[in-house]
Amino acid sequence: MATTDDRGSNALPGRDELTTTISGLEVEPLYTAENAAVGELGLPGEFPFTRGVYPSMYRGRLWTMRQFAGFGTAEETNERFRYLLEHGQTGLSVAFDMPTLMGYDSDHPRSLGEVGREGVAIVSLADLRALFAGIPLGEVSTSMTVNSPAAILLAFYVCVGEEQGVAREELRGTIQTDILKEYIAQKEYIFPPAPSMRLVTDMVEFCTREMPLWHPISISGYHIREAGSTAAQELAFTLADGFTYVEWALARGLEIDEFAPRLSFFFNAHLDFFEEIAKYRAARRIWATVLRDRYGAKDPRSLLMRFHTQTAGVSLTAQQPEVNIVRTAIEALAAVLGGTQSLHTNSFDEALALPTEDAVRIALRTQQVIAHETGVVNTIDPLGGSYYLEHLTGELERQAYEYFRRIDELGGVISAIEQNFFQQEIADASFRYQAEVESGQRVIVGVNRYETTDEEPIPTLRIDPALEPQQIERVVAVRAARDSAAVERHLAAIGSAAARDDINLMPLLVDAARDNVTMGELCDAFRAVWGVWRETPVF
């Protein structure tokens, strides 16, 4: 394959590129004991958990291997789930299409052309029932990536569990529910921040009381990083969001040790190997310290930051996509060496389309090779004590606390969102990085160096356009077969409860789900009371 290099075909790469981390931290040529502000390390499984949340880590149990999946109809995604389970995946992870994420039914005019394109279309209990057909919910752990309408999806899931004979207290998994990072980065919000936070807190309370094995929030830095943030911003903004959820739950009257053990996190694994490992170690140390010292947590489980990791979608390139296999392997290794509890590895073709089965299998095999062939699982925190790594861990921790101070000065996370603080910080970081790439100071293999001139296209997954009308027909059939009077009663009760602050909405949503009230109808009931959020753009 022909390659080009503007310094001549025989030239060796010089070190004219930047020697900073991806986030812009200066890197010294050599680190010694004088550089490493080690901080409090401790032992794995002991405060402050810098070296891992469990004493034995992967010697006792490997991380959960998840592959994010969802496209087309529920039946098609069900087939992909079965394929993944047959190939050794140990947990399911559901991707929803854009109409579902934004609270619209598949037959809504705004859904046109988007049904099943980026994930699976879920409108009612009938869809979720089909999604998990033949998959025993009492035996699998399920992760659902949905935020603004998360309470509705959880209600559907509870009902599917009941139909399978699995009590809600036996259901295991995580629902993302992290609405704050939607305002900060991903922008898939529906309602204004305050009522959205009320709905999140209802879920936390409901799960604390009735679903003790379920994680009601996955506090997510992933999308903050994908939007262009630095590692320090991902770390600080994610933890600040987490502290805000804690404060709302405490204000509801919950005790910290009632709900904190079921909070979980979701981080990005980017390409700067040591910076990513340091980020995870700093995150554990900060969370444990703040939960103990500020919020008075006494249960050791409340101090454990357990997190899922996904390799960086933003690092994937459409050029020479096979090279993405290498990128993903390096990122996955950083997540493992950083002590993740579950991991999703991106498929090499995801910069072009939803992944093919072959690409998904390679992504899953990447995790399995790390787990079984590299030896990195045989000892805990093998890089702990490295002068460079400990320096980075301390520096990221310092920057995070500085961001906490600035956020507090702005009046907290919600006030900072309303003032566009997070959005501007991420925009500035993203601009700096893109300028480095375009100037050639930041090398992206196959993009601004080592390009190819005769690249062959690779096969990609295509979503059958016929799936959209099929999904719409299902929605119409569900509406025709249900009790319309019961639907109206549910919507009236939910609208009335949404206007009050003293009623938990989750039981009402579960009851409505049983009678096939749809996602869009439930979100419309909330829209009528709460309105929708309009952000002031940042340029």
ZAMARGU-4260 file (C-alpha; in steps of 0.2 Angstrom, whole numbers, plus 5000, padded with zeros to 4 digits):
<rodrens>
0) 5000/5000/5000 | 5007/5017/4995 | 5011/5029/5008 | 5016/5048/5008 | 5026/5058/5020
5) 5029/5077/5016 | 5047/5075/5023 | 5052/5062/5010 | 5048/5044/5008 | 5064/5038/5017
10) 5063/5050/5031 | 5062/5044/5048 | 5049/5052/5059 | 5057/5066/5069 | 5052/5072/5086
15) 5045/5088/5080 | 5028/5084/5087 | 5022/5089/5104 | 5029/5080/5119 | 5014/5085/5130
20) 5000/5073/5134 | 4984/5073/5123 | 4977/5084/5137 | 4991/5096/5135 | 5001/5092/5151
25) 5019/5095/5150 | 5029/5079/5150 | 5047/5079/5157 | 5061/5069/5149 | 5064/5059/5165
30) 5055/5057/5181 | 5063/5052/5197 | 5057/5051/5215 | 5058/5070/5217 | 5045/5072/5204
35) 5032/5060/5210 | 5020/5067/5223 | 5014/5049/5227 | 5000/5055/5239 | 4991/5041/5249
40) 4992/5025/5240 | 4987/5012/5252 | 4983/4994/5247 | 4970/4988/5234 | 4953/4987/5243
45) 4958/4999/5256 | 4955/5018/5258 | 4958/5028/5247 | 4957/5014/5234 | 4970/5022/5223
50) 4976/5005/5218 | 4959/4997/5215 | 4942/4994/5224 | 4944/4976/5228 | 4959/4967/5237
55) 4961/4954/5224 | 4956/4964/5208 | 4957/4953/5193 | 4966/4938/5202 | 4949/4935/5209
60) 4937/4940/5195 | 4939/4947/5178 | 4930/4963/5173 | 4913/4962/5165 | 4915/4961/5146
65) 4901/4971/5138 | 4898/4976/5119 | 4887/4991/5116 | 4874/4985/5104 | 4857/4991/5097
70) 4850/4994/5079 | 4834/4992/5069 | 4820/4983/5078 | 4820/4974/5095 | 4821/4957/5086
75) 4836/4962/5076 | 4845/4968/5092 | 4840/4952/5101 | 4849/4942/5088 | 4865/4953/5091
80) 4864/4950/5109 | 4863/4931/5107 | 4877/4932/5096 | 4888/4941/5108 | 4883/4930/5123
85) 4888/4915/5112 | 4905/4922/5109 | 4909/4925/5127 | 4902/4942/5132 | 4897/4942/5150
90) 4885/4957/5151 | 4873/4966/5139 | 4874/4984/5135 | 4859/4992/5125 | 4861/5007/5113
95) 4844/5016/5109 | 4840/5025/5093 | 4839/5044/5093 | 4820/5045/5094 | 4820/5034/5110
100) 4834/5045/5118 | 4824/5061/5114 | 4807/5054/5120 | 4798/5052/5104 | 4788/5037/5097
105) 4794/5029/5081 | 4779/5036/5072 | 4782/5054/5077 | 4786/5066/5063 | 4803/5071/5071
110) 4807/5052/5071 | 4807/5051/5052 | 4823/5043/5045 | 4830/5040/5062 | 4821/5025/5068
115) 4833/5011/5072 | 4848/5020/5064 | 4859/5023/5079 | 4852/5010/5091 | 4837/5000/5094
120) 4819/5008/5093 | 4810/5006/5110 | 4792/5014/5111 | 4783/5002/5123 | 4784/4987/5134
125) 4780/4977/5119 | 4797/4982/5111 | 4807/4979/5127 | 4799/4962/5129 | 4805/4957/5111
130) 4822/4964/5115 | 4825/4952/5129 | 4815/4937/5122 | 4824/4921/5127 | 4837/4931/5138
135) 4834/4927/5156 | 4835/4944/5165 | 4838/4934/5182 | 4855/4928/5175 | 4862/4943/5165
140) 4868/4960/5170 | 4861/4973/5158 | 4867/4991/5155 | 4855/5003/5146 | 4863/5019/5139
145) 4848/5032/5141 | 4847/5048/5151 | 4832/5060/5150 | 4819/5046/5148 | 4829/5034/5159
150) 4815/5032/5172 | 4803/5026/5158 | 4815/5013/5151 | 4818/5007/5169 | 4799/5005/5171
155) 4798/4995/5155 | 4813/4984/5161 | 4804/4981/5178 | 4789/4975/5169 | 4798/4963/5158
160) 4807/4956/5173 | 4790/4953/5181 | 4784/4944/5165 | 4799/4933/5166 | 4796/4929/5184
165) 4811/4939/5190 | 4807/4951/5205 | 4813/4968/5204 | 4824/4966/5219 | 4833/4952/5209
170) 4837/4962/5193 | 4855/4967/5190 | 4862/4980/5180 | 4865/4999/5177 | 4855/5013/5168
175) 4864/5028/5164 | 4852/5042/5169 | 4866/5055/5170 | 4856/5070/5164 | 4869/5083/5170
180) 4882/5077/5157 | 4869/5079/5144 | 4868/5098/5147 | 4887/5098/5148 | 4892/5088/5133
185) 4880/5076/5124 | 4865/5087/5122 | 4852/5073/5123 | 4841/5082/5136 | 4822/5085/5135
190) 4817/5094/5151 | 4825/5109/5161 | 4838/5104/5174 | 4828/5105/5190 | 4813/5094/5185
195) 4826/5082/5177 | 4835/5081/5193 | 4819/5077/5202 | 4816/5063/5190 | 4834/5056/5193
200) 4832/5057/5212 | 4815/5048/5211 | 4824/5034/5202 | 4838/5034/5215 | 4825/5033/5229
205) 4815/5019/5220 | 4830/5009/5217 | 4837/5011/5235 | 4820/5005/5242 | 4815/4992/5229
210) 4830/4987/5217 | 4845/4984/5228 | 4855/4976/5215 | 4853/4989/5202 | 4864/5004/5199
215) 4852/5019/5196 | 4865/5031/5189 | 4881/5028/5179 | 4889/5045/5181 | 4897/5048/5165
220) 4913/5056/5159 | 4914/5047/5143 | 4903/5059/5133 | 4912/5074/5141 | 4928/5067/5134
225) 4921/5063/5117 | 4915/5081/5116 | 4933/5087/5117 | 4938/5089/5135 | 4955/5086/5143
230) 4957/5071/5155 | 4957/5083/5170 | 4940/5091/5164 | 4933/5073/5161 | 4938/5069/5179
235) 4933/5085/5187 | 4916/5088/5178 | 4911/5069/5181 | 4915/5070/5199 | 4906/5086/5202
240) 4891/5079/5194 | 4892/5064/5205 | 4893/5075/5221 | 4877/5085/5214 | 4867/5068/5213
245) 4873/5064/5231 | 4867/5081/5237 | 4850/5079/5229 | 4847/5062/5236 | 4852/5068/5254
250) 4840/5083/5252 | 4827/5070/5248 | 4830/5062/5265 | 4840/5047/5260 | 4855/5042/5271
255) 4872/5043/5261 | 4876/5024/5265 | 4858/5019/5259 | 4861/5024/5241 | 4880/5028/5238
260) 4885/5010/5236 | 4874/5008/5221 | 4881/5024/5212 | 4893/5019/5197 | 4904/5028/5185
265) 4908/5028/5166 | 4924/5034/5159 | 4933/5036/5143 | 4949/5027/5138 | 4958/5038/5127
270) 4975/5035/5118 | 4987/5044/5130 | 4991/5028/5140 | 4998/5034/5156 | 4987/5049/5157
275) 4972/5038/5156 | 4978/5026/5170 | 4982/5040/5181 | 4965/5048/5178 | 4956/5032/5185
280) 4967/5031/5200 | 4965/5049/5204 | 4946/5047/5202 | 4945/5033/5215 | 4955/5043/5227
285) 4945/5059/5226 | 4928/5050/5227 | 4933/5040/5242 | 4940/5055/5251 | 4925/5067/5247
290) 4912/5054/5251 | 4920/5051/5268 | 4925/5068/5273 | 4912/5079/5266 | 4897/5068/5266
295) 4900/5057/5281 | 4899/5040/5272 | 4904/5026/5284 | 4900/5011/5274 | 4916/5006/5265
300) 4905/5001/5250 | 4900/5019/5248 | 4918/5024/5246 | 4921/5012/5231 | 4921/5021/5214
305) 4916/5006/5203 | 4916/5011/5185 | 4913/5005/5167 | 4925/5010/5153 | 4923/5012/5134
310) 4937/5015/5122 | 4937/5032/5114 | 4926/5033/5099 | 4933/5050/5095 | 4950/5042/5093
315) 4944/5031/5078 | 4948/5036/5061 | 4938/5034/5045 | 4955/5033/5036 | 4964/5016/5037
320) 4951/5010/5049 | 4960/4993/5052 | 4973/5003/5062 | 4958/5007/5075 | 4961/4989/5081
325) 4978/4994/5088 | 4971/5010/5095 | 4957/5001/5104 | 4969/4988/5111 | 4980/5001/5119
330) 4965/5010/5126 | 4958/4994/5133 | 4974/4989/5141 | 4975/5006/5149 | 4957/5003/5156
335) 4962/4987/5163 | 4978/4993/5171 | 4968/5007/5178 | 4957/4995/5187 | 4940/4996/5178
340) 4925/4984/5183 | 4918/4982/5166 | 4924/4987/5148 | 4917/4990/5131 | 4929/4990/5116
345) 4924/4999/5101 | 4924/4991/5084 | 4936/4996/5071 | 4923/5001/5058 | 4913/5013/5070
350) 4920/5029/5062 | 4910/5023/5046 | 4894/5015/5052 | 4887/5004/5065 | 4898/4989/5068
355) 4897/4973/5058 | 4897/4956/5067 | 4915/4952/5062 | 4921/4969/5069 | 4912/4966/5085
360) 4920/4949/5087 | 4937/4957/5085 | 4933/4970/5098 | 4927/4957/5110 | 4942/4946/5106
365) 4953/4961/5111 | 4947/4960/5128 | 4949/4942/5129 | 4967/4942/5123 | 4971/4955/5137
370) 4963/4945/5150 | 4970/4928/5145 | 4986/4931/5136 | 4996/4946/5142 | 4998/4942/5160
375) 4992/4959/5166 | 4979/4952/5177 | 4991/4942/5187 | 4996/4956/5199 | 4987/4971/5205
380) 4991/4989/5199 | 5007/4983/5191 | 5012/5001/5187 | 5009/5008/5204 | 5024/5017/5211
385) 5030/5022/5194 | 5037/5040/5196 | 5029/5046/5180 | 5012/5038/5184 | 5011/5044/5202
390) 5016/5062/5196 | 5002/5061/5183 | 4989/5055/5196 | 4994/5069/5208 | 4993/5082/5195
395) 4976/5077/5188 | 4970/5076/5206 | 4976/5094/5209 | 4968/5100/5193 | 4951/5092/5198
400) 4951/5101/5215 | 4954/5117/5206 | 4939/5114/5195 | 4929/5110/5210 | 4933/5127/5218
405) 4929/5136/5202 | 4912/5127/5200 | 4908/5131/5218 | 4911/5149/5215 | 4899/5149/5201
410) 4885/5142/5213 | 4887/5123/5209 | 4885/5112/5194 | 4867/5117/5188 | 4872/5136/5190
415) 4888/5133/5180 | 4878/5124/5166 | 4866/5139/5165 | 4881/5150/5164 | 4889/5139/5150
420) 4905/5136/5160 | 4907/5118/5156 | 4903/5120/5138 | 4915/5134/5136 | 4929/5125/5144
425) 4927/5110/5133 | 4925/5120/5118 | 4942/5129/5122 | 4950/5112/5125 | 4943/5104/5109
430) 4949/5119/5099 | 4967/5118/5105 | 4968/5099/5101 | 4961/5102/5084 | 4973/5116/5080
435) 4987/5104/5085 | 4981/5091/5073 | 4979/5103/5059 | 4996/5110/5062 | 5004/5093/5062
440) 5011/5095/5080 | 4999/5081/5085 | 5001/5066/5074 | 4986/5055/5069 | 4992/5040/5060
445) 4984/5039/5043 | 4976/5056/5045 | 4990/5069/5045 | 5005/5057/5043 | 5007/5040/5035
450) 4992/5043/5023 | 4988/5030/5010 | 4983/5034/4992 | 4975/5018/4987 | 4964/5014/5001
455) 4951/5000/4998 | 4934/5003/5006 | 4929/4990/5020 | 4911/4982/5021 | 4900/4991/5033
460) 4883/4987/5041 | 4868/4994/5032 | 4851/4996/5041 | 4837/4990/5030 | 4825/5005/5027
465) 4810/4993/5028 | 4813/4991/5047 | 4806/5009/5050 | 4789/5006/5043 | 4789/4989/5052
470) 4792/4997/5068 | 4779/5010/5065 | 4766/4996/5062 | 4770/4988/5079 | 4767/5005/5087
475) 4751/5007/5079 | 4746/4989/5083 | 4750/4992/5101 | 4740/5007/5102 | 4725/4998/5094
480) 4725/4984/5106 | 4727/4993/5123 | 4714/5000/5134 | 4713/5018/5129 | 4703/5023/5145
485) 4717/5016/5156 | 4730/5025/5146 | 4721/5042/5149 | 4720/5038/5167 | 4739/5035/5168
490) 4743/5050/5159 | 4732/5061/5170 | 4739/5054/5186 | 4757/5056/5180 | 4754/5074/5174
495) 4746/5078/5191 | 4761/5070/5200 | 4774/5079/5190 | 4767/5096/5196 | 4770/5091/5214
500) 4787/5087/5223 | 4780/5075/5236 | 4776/5060/5225 | 4789/5048/5218 | 4785/5046/5199
505) 4793/5028/5197 | 4778/5018/5203 | 4766/5028/5192 | 4778/5024/5177 | 4778/5006/5181
510) 4759/5005/5181 | 4758/5015/5165 | 4771/5003/5157 | 4760/4988/5161 | 4746/4996/5151
515) 4757/5000/5136 | 4758/5018/5138 | 4771/5023/5126 | 4788/5032/5128 | 4782/5047/5118
520) 4766/5049/5127 | 4774/5048/5144 | 4787/5061/5139 | 4773/5072/5132 | 4765/5072/5149
525) 4781/5078/5157 | 4784/5091/5143 | 4766/5098/5146 | 4771/5101/5165 | 4789/5105/5164
530) 4793/5112/5147 | 4809/5109/5137 | 4826/5115/5139 | 4834/5127/5127 | 4853/5130/5128
535) 4862/5146/5124 | 4875/5140/5111 | 4894/5142/5114 | 4905/5147/5099
</rodrens>
